[in-house]
Amino acid sequence: MEVLEVIKARRSVRAYRDVPVEADKLEQILTAVNQAPSAGNLQAYEVYVVERPELRKGLRQAAFDQEFLDQAPIVLVFCAHAARSVGKYGRRGEELYCLQDATIACTFAMLAATALGLSTVWVGAFDETEVSRILGLTPNHRPIAMLPVGYSADHPRNRGRRSLSDLVHRL
Ligand SMILES: Cc1cc2nc3c(=O)[nH]c(=O)nc-3n(C[C@H](O)[C@H](O)[C@H](O)COP(=O)(O)O)c2cc1C
């Protein structure tokens, strides 16, 4: 798919089929993630690929019982890694760039998954401490976003957006 078609086709999917994601598709998604821009090219983020059912179940609980987290065969957990950015950028690296790096990486994963016929939903509502505990994360890997990846069992509608005239401020 052309990138603009991919952007138009993407929807948040909250129901997944019980079908595994092919290893080569996962590899392509992770390779796309690794192409994401980052402040100073420091890539101040980490990606955890969570496949074990008991861990996905834990993530579901940590995310206030969002059930699709243990329905999808894979959950990617994007973590900000401030220590990679703070040396060069100080407070801005610690408080902003590492979060932006992680969120851009997650966006690349969403779009790559869509291009490969897979679906995702960005999950931001979760207890960070719980996610860190369940996955055994080191304290300097802060979970920022979780992304279930799998084959859709749903056809979500287009949610609509603000009008460009409301959103865009031309100066
Ligand atoms: C920062 C962020 C946090 C989100 N957290 C959740 C979440 O915890 N659970 C969920 O079901 N959707 C979550 N979403 C998905 C949004 O609800 C969704 O993107 C929005 O309603 C627009 O729908 P669309 O993605 O299908 O266009 C989140 C999206 C973003 C960007």
The ligand as an SDF file (V2000), in Angstrom:
LIG
                    3D

 31 33  0  0  0  0  0  0  0  0999 V2000
   -2.0250    8.2900   23.4110 C   0  0  0  0  0  0  0  0  0  0  0  0
   -3.1480    7.3520   23.0730 C   0  0  0  0  0  0  0  0  0  0  0  0
   -3.6850    6.5460   24.0560 C   0  0  0  0  0  0  0  0  0  0  0  0
   -4.7120    5.6350   23.7460 C   0  0  0  0  0  0  0  0  0  0  0  0
   -5.1320    4.7570   24.7020 N   0  0  0  0  0  0  0  0  0  0  0  0
   -6.0740    3.8540   24.3740 C   0  0  0  0  0  0  0  0  0  0  0  0
   -6.4390    2.8550   25.3240 C   0  0  0  0  0  0  0  0  0  0  0  0
   -5.8970    2.7510   26.4210 O   0  0  0  0  0  0  0  0  0  0  0  0
   -7.4150    1.9810   24.9420 N   0  0  0  0  0  0  0  0  0  0  0  0
   -8.0150    2.0150   23.7230 C   0  0  0  0  0  0  0  0  0  0  0  0
   -8.8800    1.1790   23.4690 O   0  0  0  0  0  0  0  0  0  0  0  0
   -7.6650    2.9450   22.7990 N   0  0  0  0  0  0  0  0  0  0  0  0
   -6.6990    3.8410   23.0940 C   0  0  0  0  0  0  0  0  0  0  0  0
   -6.2800    4.7320   22.1480 N   0  0  0  0  0  0  0  0  0  0  0  0
   -6.8590    4.6930   20.7890 C   0  0  0  0  0  0  0  0  0  0  0  0
   -7.8000    5.8730   20.5180 C   0  0  0  0  0  0  0  0  0  0  0  0
   -8.9770    5.7090   21.2570 O   0  0  0  0  0  0  0  0  0  0  0  0
   -8.0830    5.9640   19.0110 C   0  0  0  0  0  0  0  0  0  0  0  0
   -6.8850    6.1890   18.3100 O   0  0  0  0  0  0  0  0  0  0  0  0
   -9.0710    7.0940   18.6820 C   0  0  0  0  0  0  0  0  0  0  0  0
  -10.3390    6.8520   19.2440 O   0  0  0  0  0  0  0  0  0  0  0  0
   -9.2630    7.2810   17.1680 C   0  0  0  0  0  0  0  0  0  0  0  0
   -9.7050    6.0760   16.5720 O   0  0  0  0  0  0  0  0  0  0  0  0
   -8.8780    5.4240   15.3740 P   0  0  0  0  0  0  0  0  0  0  0  0
   -7.4980    5.0770   15.9110 O   0  0  0  0  0  0  0  0  0  0  0  0
   -9.6370    4.1880   14.9540 O   0  0  0  0  0  0  0  0  0  0  0  0
   -8.8020    6.4190   14.2760 O   0  0  0  0  0  0  0  0  0  0  0  0
   -5.2450    5.6090   22.4290 C   0  0  0  0  0  0  0  0  0  0  0  0
   -4.6820    6.4190   21.4360 C   0  0  0  0  0  0  0  0  0  0  0  0
   -3.6360    7.2560   21.7430 C   0  0  0  0  0  0  0  0  0  0  0  0
   -2.9950    8.0540   20.6370 C   0  0  0  0  0  0  0  0  0  0  0  0
  1  2  1  0
  2  3  1  0
  2 30  2  0
  3  4  2  0
  4  5  1  0
  4 28  1  0
  5  6  2  0
  6  7  1  0
  6 13  1  0
  7  8  2  0
  7  9  1  0
  9 10  1  0
 10 11  2  0
 10 12  1  0
 12 13  2  0
 13 14  1  0
 14 15  1  0
 14 28  1  0
 15 16  1  0
 16 17  1  0
 16 18  1  0
 18 19  1  0
 18 20  1  0
 20 21  1  0
 20 22  1  0
 22 23  1  0
 23 24  1  0
 24 25  2  0
 24 26  1  0
 24 27  1  0
 28 29  2  0
 29 30  1  0
 30 31  1  0
M  END
$$$$
